[in-house]
Amino acid sequence: MTSVAATSNSPLLHSVFVYGSLLADEVVHVLLKRVPDSSPAILNNFHRFSIKGRVYPAILPVENKKVTGRVLLGITDPELGVLDTFEDVEYERTAVEVSLVDNFQKLTAYAYVWENKNDANLYGDWDFEEWKRLHMNDFVKMTGGFMDELEQSESKTRVATYESFYQEG
């Protein structure tokens, strides 16, 4: 794993491979209050699925497939905690090896992999450009609601926030 901590006194910083709604700087900014440096990357032997009834995707290991995305660099422990909470129980944070597009360097990063490996609701491919056009504005609003809830003591999970937001809309 490529270490991004400068010295032993520096806090450990993390790299996170994103492939869905977190490809949108607007969503990342709402969650982290900043847009970290990032680099385009490819995750080999995984596939990005659409999920029936959801506007966000899932990834699972699939031989000879690849997922394009980007690696968020310099993620702090508290930011990783926000991402863990946002991804909720539907995803498992997993260390994966990605290839950076710019220089073909391999990097170990975290990725949020769909927890239910046999989910019958997974199908086809998920398209970021289509998501941006059809769902991004509402998703940014839902994410803002999630963060408002997170800052309160009795916050809802991201799944509960998602479901209540999209049922109202």
Disulfide bonds with the S-S distance in Angstrom:
none
